[in-house]
Each structure stands twice: as structure tokens, then as C-alpha cells.
Amino acid sequence: MTTVAPSRGGTATSPAGPAPGRRRHRRFSGFGLLAVLPFALFLIIFGIYPMIQLIMMSVSDVELLQGRFAFRPVGVDNFARLASDPDLGQVVGVTVIFVIAAVVLTVGLGTALAVLLDRAPFMRRIARRVLIWPTVIAPVVVSVVWLLLLSPTIGMINKVLLALGLPQQGWIGEPVGALLAIIVVDVWHWTPLVFLLVYTALQGVDAEVLEAARVDGATEVKLIMQVVLPMIKPAVLAAAAIRLVMSVKAFDEMYLLTHGGPNNATNLISLHIRTVFFDRLEFGYGAAIGVAVLLCFAILGSGVVLARRALARREDVDA
């Protein structure tokens, strides 16, 4: 046991230490710098350098001459083209619809499945094995499977409808059906990922808290809505953020299933950038679209961070 010696005036003095609220400044050792070096090199090579190249291309007219890119500065002309692109408005609209639907459905279904499975112990072992397998399948395989199901000509679903004497559907051959189809495929593919994240968070919920709520008379619905969901909110928000990024950059299934058609009904922003780059060979304009998407993400992310800080301050004030 340690003792505190009194001062000359008879009052006890506290042991020497940092003042409250002050952080200790840690000095980086040689080992610490070496530990950070691989990550720094990775960030510079695969993050900062490509970003600089993208920005340079976005303000240039880029041509491919003798296997090399030739840059001719054009200022903000490529960004000015964004307002006059006849396809970009529809592309952005389709992307927004797809992202909202995919994020809401995957997060909602994944969270619901995790909560229900957490309360059905007799089904856990089987359900965990069944629910996880769509996520581990390669996107190319997923596209082939759903193409064999939804194709208007060779699709299994239309063959079943024909055998039952029912009218065949266009599915991915019609604008609305194609958009709904790619949403269903994306939700089917990535809902298990949200399920795994939320289910893992549920395993960390304190059982004593749940038991105390039950003793207080809380029903299962109130227990889930007022106790469980607030406790796993960070995991749900993290899953939503991951799905938001994945949905914006979705490419594989949509390209292989519909190629952005029919009539640009499933032409997401990622497919449009690919078309501008590799079909039209408009490298500068394609880079400008990419920079615009990154800026939108930066603004959205900054808004979310500021909103969370404001909400945390309000909660601290109310407390």
C-alpha cells in the first residue's frame, strides 16, 4: 500500500503526475516509425499518388499517344461538361435509387435476421451456415446464377411460369424490372454481411441488462427496440456505412447482368465512368466524374461526422 506524505503545513500532497485533462505526449521510437512505414508507403503508392493523377487528369484533355498519356491542361472545362451531359442526370438518379434501396434493405433485413436468430437458439447452427454462403460467392458466379434465373429467354423463372400457363415476364429485359432485379441481386448477395456484423455485436450485449429489463416487465418488442437496438447502434451504423460505399461502387453484377440497360435503366455511376473511360476514351472527363463522386463522398462524410458530434454534445448537455 502506498502512503502520501503530508506537507509542512499539515496537508497531504498528491503524488506528482500529469494535471487532469492533459494528455501525455508519447515520443515515437525507432521501432514505432518502422511499424508505421509499411502503411505509409502503401498509402502513398496506392492512395495519394493515384489521387494526384486523377486530379491532374480531371483538369486536362488526355490522349493516348504511342502507349503513353499526353496531358493538355483545360482548367475546369471537364467539370463544366457535367452539367451538359445528357446521360449523367439519369445515371445519378438511378444510382441514388439503387443506393437507398440497397442500403435500407440490406441493413434492415440483416439486422432483423440477426436479432431473430439471436432469439432462436435451436436454429443458430443451421442458419449461420445457410445465411453466410451468398457473401462468400464471387460476384461473377452470382451474376451467372441470377442470369440463369432472370433471363427473359433462358431464365428458369420464365420456364416455370410457362409450364404453369402464366404469362412470361421481361425481368431484366424491361427498365423497371431490370432495376428491381439488380436491387434484389445486391440485397441477396450482401445482406449476410450485415447479418454477420450485427450478430457479432449482439453476442457482446450484457445478458444481465436484458434480464433486468425483463424483470422490470419489458416485453420482447420493447426489449429489442429500447434496449438491444440502442446497444448495437454503433455496429448497425458501421454496417450501413460499409454498405453505402459498396453500393455506390457496385459494378460486377450490374455489368454482367444488364450492361447498364435497357435504355440506361440500370446504368449506375460506376458503369457510366467505365463507359466514358474505356468506350469513349474520354479520360479527362471520366476523371472529372470520379473526382466529383469523391467530393460528394467527402461532403457527405463530413456532414455525418459533424452531425454525430453535435448529437453527442447535445446528449452531454442533457445528461
The 8 nearest C-alpha neighbors of each residue, nearest first, counted from 0:
[[1, 2, 3, 4, 14, 13, 5, 11],
 [2, 0, 3, 4, 14, 13, 5, 12],
 [3, 1, 4, 0, 5, 14, 11, 13],
 [2, 4, 5, 11, 12, 13, 1, 14],
 [3, 5, 11, 2, 6, 12, 13, 10],
 [6, 4, 11, 10, 9, 12, 3, 7],
 [5, 7, 9, 8, 10, 11, 12, 4],
 [8, 6, 9, 5, 10, 11, 4, 12],
 [7, 9, 6, 10, 5, 11, 12, 4],
 [8, 10, 7, 6, 5, 11, 12, 4],
 [11, 9, 5, 6, 8, 12, 7, 4],
 [12, 10, 5, 6, 4, 13, 3, 9],
 [11, 13, 5, 6, 10, 14, 4, 3],
 [12, 14, 15, 11, 3, 16, 4, 5],
 [15, 13, 16, 12, 3, 4, 11, 2],
 [14, 16, 13, 17, 12, 18, 3, 19],
 [17, 15, 14, 18, 13, 19, 23, 21],
 [16, 18, 19, 21, 15, 23, 22, 20],
 [17, 19, 21, 20, 16, 22, 15, 23],
 [20, 18, 21, 17, 22, 16, 23, 15],
 [19, 21, 18, 22, 17, 23, 16, 24],
 [22, 20, 19, 18, 17, 23, 24, 16],
 [23, 21, 24, 20, 17, 19, 18, 25],
 [22, 24, 25, 21, 17, 26, 18, 20],
 [25, 23, 22, 26, 21, 27, 17, 28],
 [26, 24, 23, 27, 22, 28, 31, 21],
 [25, 27, 28, 24, 31, 23, 29, 32],
 [28, 26, 31, 25, 32, 29, 30, 24],
 [27, 29, 31, 30, 26, 32, 33, 25],
 [28, 30, 32, 31, 33, 27, 34, 26],
 [29, 31, 33, 28, 32, 34, 27, 35],
 [32, 30, 34, 28, 33, 29, 27, 35],
 [31, 33, 35, 29, 34, 30, 36, 28],
 [32, 34, 30, 36, 31, 35, 29, 37],
 [33, 35, 31, 32, 36, 30, 37, 38],
 [34, 36, 32, 33, 38, 37, 39, 31],
 [35, 37, 39, 33, 38, 34, 32, 40],
 [38, 36, 40, 39, 35, 41, 34, 33],
 [37, 39, 41, 40, 36, 35, 42, 34],
 [40, 38, 36, 42, 41, 37, 43, 35],
 [39, 41, 43, 37, 42, 38, 44, 36],
 [40, 42, 38, 44, 39, 43, 45, 37],
 [43, 41, 46, 39, 40, 45, 44, 38],
 [42, 44, 47, 40, 46, 41, 45, 48],
 [45, 43, 41, 48, 42, 46, 40, 47],
 [46, 44, 42, 41, 43, 49, 48, 47],
 [47, 45, 42, 43, 49, 48, 44, 50],
 [46, 48, 43, 50, 49, 51, 42, 45],
 [47, 49, 51, 50, 44, 46, 43, 52],
 [50, 48, 52, 51, 47, 46, 53, 45],
 [51, 49, 53, 47, 48, 52, 46, 54],
 [50, 52, 48, 54, 53, 49, 55, 47],
 [51, 53, 49, 55, 50, 54, 56, 48],
 [54, 52, 50, 56, 51, 55, 286, 49],
 [53, 55, 57, 51, 56, 52, 50, 58],
 [56, 54, 52, 53, 57, 58, 51, 59],
 [55, 57, 283, 59, 53, 54, 58, 286],
 [56, 58, 287, 286, 283, 54, 55, 59],
 [59, 57, 74, 56, 55, 73, 75, 72],
 [60, 58, 72, 73, 56, 71, 57, 283],
 [59, 61, 71, 283, 70, 72, 73, 62],
 [60, 62, 70, 283, 69, 282, 59, 68],
 [63, 61, 69, 68, 64, 60, 70, 282],
 [62, 64, 68, 67, 66, 69, 65, 61],
 [63, 65, 67, 66, 62, 68, 69, 61],
 [66, 64, 67, 63, 68, 69, 62, 61],
 [65, 67, 64, 63, 68, 69, 62, 61],
 [68, 66, 64, 63, 65, 69, 62, 70],
 [67, 69, 63, 62, 64, 61, 70, 66],
 [68, 70, 62, 61, 63, 67, 64, 71],
 [71, 69, 61, 59, 60, 72, 68, 62],
 [70, 72, 60, 59, 61, 73, 69, 62],
 [73, 71, 59, 74, 58, 60, 70, 55],
 [74, 72, 59, 58, 76, 60, 75, 71],
 [73, 75, 58, 76, 72, 59, 77, 57],
 [74, 76, 78, 77, 58, 79, 73, 57],
 [75, 77, 79, 78, 74, 73, 80, 58],
 [78, 76, 284, 80, 79, 75, 287, 57],
 [77, 79, 75, 80, 81, 76, 287, 284],
 [78, 80, 76, 81, 77, 82, 75, 83],
 [81, 79, 83, 77, 78, 82, 84, 76],
 [82, 80, 79, 78, 84, 83, 77, 87],
 [81, 83, 80, 84, 79, 78, 87, 85],
 [82, 84, 80, 81, 85, 79, 87, 86],
 [83, 85, 81, 87, 86, 82, 80, 88],
 [86, 84, 87, 83, 88, 89, 82, 81],
 [87, 85, 84, 89, 88, 90, 263, 271],
 [88, 86, 90, 84, 89, 85, 91, 81],
 [89, 87, 91, 90, 86, 92, 85, 84],
 [88, 90, 92, 91, 87, 86, 93, 263],
 [91, 89, 87, 93, 88, 92, 267, 266],
 [92, 90, 94, 88, 89, 93, 87, 95],
 [93, 91, 89, 95, 94, 90, 88, 96],
 [92, 94, 96, 90, 95, 91, 97, 89],
 [95, 93, 267, 91, 97, 92, 96, 98],
 [94, 96, 98, 92, 97, 93, 99, 91],
 [97, 95, 93, 99, 94, 98, 100, 92],
 [96, 98, 94, 100, 95, 99, 101, 93],
 [99, 97, 95, 101, 246, 100, 96, 102],
 [100, 98, 102, 96, 101, 97, 103, 95],
 [99, 101, 97, 103, 98, 102, 104, 96],
 [100, 102, 98, 104, 99, 103, 97, 105],
 [103, 101, 105, 99, 104, 100, 242, 106],
 [104, 102, 100, 106, 101, 105, 107, 99],
 [105, 103, 107, 101, 106, 102, 108, 100],
 [104, 106, 190, 108, 102, 186, 107, 109],
 [107, 105, 109, 103, 104, 108, 110, 102],
 [108, 106, 104, 110, 105, 109, 103, 111],
 [107, 109, 111, 105, 110, 106, 104, 112],
 [110, 108, 194, 193, 106, 190, 112, 111],
 [109, 111, 113, 107, 112, 108, 194, 106],
 [110, 112, 108, 114, 113, 109, 115, 107],
 [113, 111, 115, 109, 110, 114, 116, 108],
 [112, 114, 198, 110, 116, 194, 111, 115],
 [115, 113, 117, 111, 116, 112, 110, 118],
 [116, 114, 112, 118, 117, 113, 111, 119],
 [115, 117, 119, 113, 118, 114, 112, 123],
 [116, 118, 114, 115, 119, 113, 120, 198],
 [117, 119, 116, 115, 120, 114, 113, 123],
 [120, 118, 116, 121, 117, 122, 115, 123],
 [121, 119, 123, 122, 118, 117, 116, 124],
 [120, 122, 119, 123, 124, 125, 116, 118],
 [123, 121, 120, 125, 119, 126, 124, 116],
 [124, 122, 126, 120, 125, 121, 127, 116],
 [123, 125, 127, 126, 122, 128, 121, 120],
 [124, 126, 128, 127, 123, 122, 129, 121],
 [127, 125, 129, 123, 128, 124, 122, 130],
 [128, 126, 130, 124, 129, 125, 123, 131],
 [127, 129, 126, 125, 131, 130, 124, 132],
 [130, 128, 126, 127, 131, 132, 125, 133],
 [131, 129, 127, 128, 191, 126, 132, 133],
 [130, 132, 191, 129, 128, 133, 134, 127],
 [131, 133, 134, 135, 130, 129, 136, 128],
 [134, 132, 188, 136, 135, 131, 130, 191],
 [135, 133, 132, 136, 188, 189, 131, 191],
 [134, 136, 132, 133, 137, 131, 188, 138],
 [137, 135, 133, 134, 138, 140, 141, 132],
 [136, 138, 140, 139, 141, 135, 134, 133],
 [139, 137, 141, 140, 251, 142, 252, 136],
 [140, 138, 142, 141, 137, 143, 251, 252],
 [141, 139, 143, 142, 137, 138, 144, 136],
 [140, 142, 138, 144, 139, 143, 145, 137],
 [141, 143, 139, 252, 145, 140, 144, 146],
 [142, 144, 146, 140, 141, 145, 147, 139],
 [145, 143, 141, 147, 146, 142, 140, 148],
 [144, 146, 148, 142, 147, 143, 149, 141],
 [145, 147, 143, 149, 148, 150, 144, 142],
 [148, 146, 154, 144, 145, 149, 150, 143],
 [147, 149, 154, 155, 145, 146, 156, 150],
 [150, 148, 154, 146, 147, 145, 170, 151],
 [149, 151, 154, 146, 152, 153, 147, 148],
 [152, 150, 169, 154, 153, 149, 170, 172],
 [153, 151, 150, 154, 157, 149, 158, 169],
 [152, 154, 150, 151, 155, 147, 158, 157],
 [155, 153, 150, 148, 147, 149, 156, 157],
 [154, 156, 148, 158, 157, 159, 147, 153],
 [155, 157, 159, 158, 154, 148, 160, 149],
 [158, 156, 160, 167, 159, 155, 154, 161],
 [157, 159, 161, 155, 156, 160, 162, 154],
 [160, 158, 162, 156, 157, 161, 163, 155],
 [159, 161, 157, 165, 163, 158, 162, 167],
 [162, 160, 158, 164, 163, 159, 165, 157],
 [163, 161, 159, 160, 164, 158, 165, 157],
 [164, 162, 160, 161, 165, 159, 158, 166],
 [165, 163, 161, 162, 160, 166, 159, 167],
 [164, 166, 160, 163, 161, 167, 162, 159],
 [167, 165, 160, 168, 161, 164, 157, 163],
 [166, 168, 157, 160, 161, 165, 169, 151],
 [169, 167, 170, 166, 157, 151, 172, 160],
 [168, 170, 172, 151, 173, 171, 167, 176],
 [169, 171, 176, 172, 168, 177, 149, 173],
 [170, 172, 177, 173, 176, 169, 180, 149],
 [171, 173, 169, 170, 177, 151, 261, 174],
 [172, 174, 176, 169, 171, 177, 175, 170],
 [175, 173, 264, 177, 176, 261, 178, 172],
 [176, 174, 178, 177, 173, 179, 264, 170],
 [175, 177, 170, 179, 173, 178, 174, 171],
 [176, 178, 171, 180, 174, 179, 175, 173],
 [179, 177, 175, 180, 181, 265, 176, 174],
 [178, 180, 182, 176, 177, 181, 183, 175],
 [179, 181, 177, 183, 178, 182, 176, 184],
 [180, 182, 184, 183, 178, 179, 185, 177],
 [181, 183, 179, 185, 180, 184, 101, 186],
 [184, 182, 180, 186, 181, 185, 187, 179],
 [183, 185, 181, 187, 182, 186, 188, 180],
 [184, 186, 188, 182, 187, 183, 181, 189],
 [187, 185, 183, 105, 188, 189, 184, 190],
 [188, 186, 184, 185, 189, 190, 183, 133],
 [187, 189, 185, 133, 186, 134, 184, 190],
 [190, 188, 192, 191, 186, 134, 187, 185],
 [189, 191, 105, 109, 193, 192, 186, 187],
 [192, 190, 194, 189, 131, 193, 130, 134],
 [193, 191, 195, 194, 189, 190, 134, 196],
 [194, 192, 109, 196, 190, 191, 195, 238],
 [193, 195, 109, 191, 192, 197, 113, 196],
 [196, 194, 198, 192, 193, 197, 199, 191],
 [197, 195, 193, 199, 194, 198, 192, 200],
 [196, 198, 200, 194, 199, 195, 234, 110],
 [199, 197, 113, 201, 195, 200, 196, 194],
 [198, 200, 196, 202, 197, 201, 195, 203],
 [201, 199, 197, 198, 202, 203, 231, 234],
 [202, 200, 198, 203, 204, 199, 197, 231],
 [201, 203, 199, 200, 204, 198, 117, 205],
 [202, 204, 201, 200, 205, 199, 206, 231],
 [205, 203, 201, 202, 206, 200, 230, 227],
 [204, 206, 207, 208, 203, 209, 202, 201],
 [205, 207, 209, 208, 210, 204, 211, 203],
 [208, 206, 210, 209, 205, 211, 212, 204],
 [209, 207, 211, 206, 210, 205, 212, 204],
 [208, 210, 212, 206, 207, 211, 213, 205],
 [209, 211, 207, 213, 212, 208, 206, 214],
 [210, 212, 214, 208, 213, 209, 207, 215],
 [213, 211, 215, 209, 210, 214, 217, 208],
 [212, 214, 217, 210, 216, 215, 211, 209],
 [215, 213, 211, 216, 212, 210, 217, 209],
 [216, 214, 212, 213, 217, 211, 210, 218],
 [217, 215, 213, 214, 218, 212, 211, 222],
 [218, 216, 213, 212, 221, 222, 215, 219],
 [217, 219, 221, 220, 222, 216, 213, 223],
 [218, 220, 222, 221, 223, 217, 213, 224],
 [219, 221, 223, 222, 218, 224, 217, 225],
 [222, 220, 224, 218, 223, 225, 219, 217],
 [221, 223, 219, 226, 220, 225, 224, 217],
 [222, 224, 227, 220, 221, 226, 225, 228],
 [223, 225, 221, 228, 222, 226, 220, 227],
 [226, 224, 221, 222, 223, 227, 229, 228],
 [225, 227, 222, 223, 229, 228, 224, 230],
 [228, 226, 223, 230, 229, 222, 224, 225],
 [227, 229, 231, 230, 224, 232, 226, 223],
 [230, 228, 232, 231, 227, 226, 225, 224],
 [231, 229, 227, 228, 232, 226, 204, 233],
 [230, 232, 228, 234, 229, 233, 200, 227],
 [231, 233, 235, 229, 234, 230, 228, 236],
 [234, 232, 236, 235, 231, 237, 230, 229],
 [233, 235, 237, 232, 231, 236, 197, 238],
 [236, 234, 232, 238, 237, 233, 239, 197],
 [237, 235, 239, 233, 238, 234, 232, 240],
 [236, 238, 234, 240, 239, 235, 233, 241],
 [237, 239, 235, 241, 236, 240, 193, 242],
 [240, 238, 236, 242, 237, 241, 243, 106],
 [241, 239, 243, 237, 242, 238, 236, 244],
 [242, 240, 238, 244, 243, 239, 245, 237],
 [241, 243, 245, 239, 240, 244, 102, 246],
 [244, 242, 240, 246, 241, 245, 239, 102],
 [243, 245, 247, 241, 242, 246, 248, 240],
 [244, 246, 242, 248, 243, 247, 249, 241],
 [247, 245, 249, 243, 98, 248, 244, 242],
 [246, 248, 244, 245, 249, 98, 243, 94],
 [247, 249, 245, 246, 269, 250, 244, 268],
 [250, 248, 246, 247, 245, 251, 269, 253],
 [249, 251, 253, 254, 252, 269, 248, 270],
 [252, 250, 254, 253, 138, 255, 249, 139],
 [253, 251, 142, 255, 254, 256, 250, 138],
 [252, 254, 256, 255, 250, 251, 257, 258],
 [253, 255, 258, 251, 252, 256, 257, 250],
 [254, 256, 252, 253, 257, 258, 251, 142],
 [255, 257, 253, 254, 252, 142, 146, 258],
 [256, 258, 259, 260, 253, 254, 255, 171],
 [259, 257, 254, 260, 255, 256, 253, 266],
 [258, 260, 266, 265, 257, 263, 254, 264],
 [261, 259, 263, 262, 257, 264, 265, 258],
 [260, 262, 263, 264, 174, 173, 172, 259],
 [261, 263, 260, 264, 174, 259, 265, 266],
 [264, 262, 260, 266, 259, 265, 261, 90],
 [263, 265, 174, 260, 262, 261, 266, 178],
 [266, 264, 259, 263, 178, 260, 267, 93],
 [265, 267, 259, 263, 90, 264, 270, 271],
 [268, 266, 94, 270, 269, 90, 265, 93],
 [267, 269, 271, 270, 90, 272, 94, 91],
 [268, 270, 272, 271, 267, 248, 250, 273],
 [271, 269, 273, 267, 268, 272, 266, 274],
 [270, 272, 268, 274, 273, 269, 275, 267],
 [273, 271, 275, 269, 274, 270, 285, 276],
 [272, 274, 270, 276, 271, 275, 277, 269],
 [275, 273, 278, 271, 272, 276, 277, 270],
 [276, 274, 279, 272, 285, 273, 281, 278],
 [277, 275, 280, 273, 282, 281, 274, 285],
 [276, 278, 280, 274, 273, 279, 275, 281],
 [279, 277, 274, 280, 275, 276, 273, 281],
 [278, 280, 275, 281, 277, 276, 274, 282],
 [281, 279, 276, 277, 282, 278, 275, 62],
 [282, 280, 279, 276, 284, 275, 283, 285],
 [281, 283, 285, 276, 284, 280, 61, 286],
 [284, 282, 57, 56, 286, 60, 285, 61],
 [283, 285, 287, 77, 286, 282, 281, 57],
 [284, 286, 282, 288, 287, 283, 275, 272],
 [285, 287, 57, 289, 283, 284, 288, 53],
 [288, 286, 57, 284, 290, 289, 285, 78],
 [289, 287, 291, 285, 286, 290, 292, 284],
 [288, 290, 286, 292, 287, 291, 293, 285],
 [289, 291, 293, 287, 292, 288, 294, 286],
 [290, 292, 288, 294, 289, 293, 287, 295],
 [293, 291, 295, 289, 290, 294, 288, 296],
 [294, 292, 290, 296, 295, 291, 297, 289],
 [295, 293, 297, 291, 296, 292, 298, 290],
 [294, 296, 292, 298, 293, 297, 299, 291],
 [295, 297, 299, 293, 294, 298, 300, 292],
 [298, 296, 294, 300, 295, 299, 301, 293],
 [299, 297, 301, 295, 296, 300, 302, 294],
 [300, 298, 296, 302, 297, 301, 295, 303],
 [299, 301, 297, 303, 302, 298, 296, 304],
 [302, 300, 304, 298, 303, 299, 297, 305],
 [303, 301, 299, 305, 300, 304, 306, 298],
 [302, 304, 306, 300, 301, 305, 307, 299],
 [305, 303, 301, 307, 306, 302, 308, 300],
 [306, 304, 308, 302, 307, 303, 301, 309],
 [307, 305, 303, 309, 304, 308, 302, 310],
 [308, 306, 310, 304, 309, 305, 311, 303],
 [309, 307, 311, 305, 310, 306, 312, 304],
 [308, 310, 306, 312, 307, 311, 305, 313],
 [309, 311, 307, 313, 308, 312, 306, 314],
 [310, 312, 308, 314, 313, 309, 307, 315],
 [313, 311, 315, 309, 314, 310, 308, 316],
 [312, 314, 316, 310, 315, 311, 317, 309],
 [313, 315, 317, 311, 312, 316, 318, 310],
 [316, 314, 312, 318, 313, 317, 311, 310],
 [315, 317, 313, 318, 314, 312, 311, 310],
 [316, 318, 314, 315, 313, 312, 311, 310],
 [317, 315, 316, 314, 313, 312, 311, 310]]
